[in-house]
C-alpha cells in the first residue's frame, strides 16, 4: 500500500519479451498489484509474465485473444483495478520507458486529493530535448497544442505520455470499456475526463530512451489520423459538455468563428481569381476578406478564453510537498 491506498500498476505490453521482465521486477514493493495486459503478442511476452507471476502473487496476467491496441489493453487493466477494489491505478508501459523512481511523484497528488488524474510530463525540463528523438519531440509538441483545444485542459503539456495515475473517482465514474483502443487513447481519455469534470495535473517525470525499446508509431500515418481524431474529440466535447450537460455560449463563439473563416476562405479564392484576371480587386471584396478574417479569429479567441475560464477549476492543486514522498506504507 501507499499512504493507506491500494495501488495497482497496469502494464500494457505487446511483443515486449526483451524488457517486460525488468519492467515488472523494477516496480516498487509498495505496489499491491501488477496487472500485465498482453495484447496478443507474437513473441514470448505472455510466457515470461506467467513465469514471473508463479513466484510473485502480486503479478497478474491478462492475455487478450486478439490485438486491440494500447488503449484496449489499458482499458482491460483499468476494469480489473475497478473490479478488484484498487484505490489508484497507474499505467506503466512494458518497454521500460517509465522510471519507477517517478512513481511516488505521480501518486502523491492523487493520494492527497489534489487531483483525480496525475499525468507524467517529460517536456518540462531541457533534458527531454536531449533525450527524446527530435521528430517524436516535435510531433508530440504539435499534438499537445491540438489536444489543449480538443480537451479543454489548456494547462496540460506532453499529451502523449502514458505514465499516469487515476483515482477511484475516475475508475467508478468513467465508462472504462469505451476507452479509445489505439494510439490516440491519451487524447481521447483527456477529453472524456473533461466531460466528467475531473481534475488533471502534470507531474515532471524523467524521459527514458535508448534502452532497447522499439516504437510502433508510424509518424506519417499519425500526421493525418491524429488531427482528424482530435477534431472528432473536440466536437464530442462541445456537444456533450456544453450542449447536453449544461449549455455554454462558447459553443456559439466557436461555431460563429469557424463559419466566418469558412466564408473567408471562399472570399480569398474569389480575391485571388479577380486579382489574376483584372490586376485589381473591388474594395468590397477586400473589405469582406478583412472583416471575415478579423471577426473569425476574434470569435475563436473569445471561445478559447471562455473555455479556459470554464475549466479553471480542473487544474488540480500544486502543493509545496508535491512529489516529495518517497516511501510506501
C-alpha positions, -999 to +999 in steps of 0.1 A: +000+000+000+010+036-005-001+061+022-030+037+031-042+034-006-043+001-026-022+007-057-024-012-090+001-008-118-013-016-153+013-027-178+001-028-214+025-050-234+029-060-270+059-080-281+080-068-251+099-100-243+132-081-241+121-056-215+090-069-198+109-088-171+130-059-160+099-036-162+079-058-138+107-065-114+115-028-112+081-018-099+084-008-062+073-031-034+046-008-021+025-015-052-002-040-043-009-055-077+008-055-111-016-063-140+003-071-172-021-070-202-006-089-231-021-076-263-019-109-282+019-107-286+035-129-311+067-134-290+072-148-255+058-119-235+029-138-220+051-168-211+076-146-193+049-129-173+034-163-163+068-174-151+072-142-130+036-144-116+043-180-104+068-166-079+050-133-072+013-133-061+010-096-068+017-101-106-014-109-127-016-116-164-045-107-187-039-124-221-060-108-248-072-132-275-068-106-303-047-075-307-068-044-298-042-017-293-026+000-263-059+017-254-078-016-253-050-031-231-052-001-207-090-004-206-088-041-195-063-031-168-085-003-155-115-026-154-095-051-134-084-024-110-120-012-106-135-046-101-108-056-076-111-027-052-080-007-061-078+029-049-053+041-076-044+026-110-011+036-126-001+029-162+035+020-169+044+007-204+060-026-208+091-012-227+108+002-196+105+038-207+089+049-174+112+053-144+098+036-113+116+063-092+090+088-105+060+067-092+057+085-058+056+119-076+026+107-095+009+091-065+013+119-040-012+145-056-037+117-061-034+104-025-036+139-012-068+146-032-051+174-051-060+158-085-080+130-099-056+123-127-018+127-124-001+127-158+037+125-164+053+153-183+086+146-200+089+180-217+092+203-187+129+202-184+156+207-211+166+170-206+137+160-229+152+179-259+184+160-255+169+125-249+137+123-269+141+117-306+137+150-325+108+140-347+089+125-318+095+156-297+083+179-324+053+157-332+044+155-295+045+193-292+022+197-321-002+171-308-001+187-274-012+221-288-042+204-307-050+184-276-053+215-255-080+228-278-097+194-281-097+185-244-101+219-226-071+212-204-051+242-215-025+237-188-016+202-199+016+195-218+031+163-232-003+149-241+011+116-254+027+104-223+013+072-209+027+074-174-004+083-154-023+077-122-061+077-118-081+077-085-111+057-075-135+085-085-124+081-122-125+043-120-161+044-108-174+073-129-158+070-164-170+043-189-137+024-189-149-001-215-153+028-241-117+040-239-103+046-274-083+014-283-054+027-304-026+053-302-049+082-296-060+068-262-043+095-241-060+123-261-094+106-260-091+099-223-084+136-216-115+146-235-136+121-215-121+133-182-130+169-191-166+159-199-168+144-165-151+174-148-121+156-135-091+174-122-058+168-142-023+177-131+011+174-149+039+159-129+075+161-141+090+127-150+123+117-164+123+107-201+139+072-207+151+063-242+178+041-257+173+010-236+164-013-264+127-002-268+111-002-303+085+023-312+054+011-331+044+046-340+042+054-378+048+092-380+034+096-415+001+079-405-001+099-373+002+132-392-031+126-409-050+104-385-044+123-352-057+157-364-089+140-376-093+122-343-087+154-323-113+172-344-138+145-337-129+146-300-133+184-299-168+181-314-177+154-290-167+175-260-186+206-273-218+186-277-217+165-245-203+191-221-216+224-234-249+215-250-262+183-235-249+185-199-250+223-195-253+249-222-225+274-225-224+303-251-188+295-260-202+269-284-218+297-304-185+316-305-167+286-318-194+280-344-195+316-355-158+318-358-155+286-379-183+297-402-167+331-407-134+315-416-151+291-440-168+320-457-134+339-456-118+310-475-144+315-503-137+352-504-100+346-505-104+323-536-125+350-552-099+376-543-071+359-560-091+349-590-102+385-596-066+397-590-052+373-615-077+383-642-080+420-637-049+431-617-071+448-591-098+438-566-131+457-558-129+474-524-160+455-512-142+421-518-111+433-499-133+446-470-152+413-469-119+393-466-106+416-439-139+415-419-143+378-421-107+371-411-107+396-382-141+386-368-135+348-373-102+348-354-116+371-328-146+348-322-123+318-319-101+336-294-131+345-273-143+309-274-109+297-262-109+323-234-144+312-222-132+275-224-102+283-202-124+300-177-149+272-177-121+247-169-102+268-145-110+246-115-099+214-132-061+221-129-056+203-097-038+219-068+000+221-067+014+219-032+048+226-017+052+190-009+043+177-043+064+148-053+084+147-020+072+114-006+095+085-013+081+056+007+051+034+008+031+024+038 
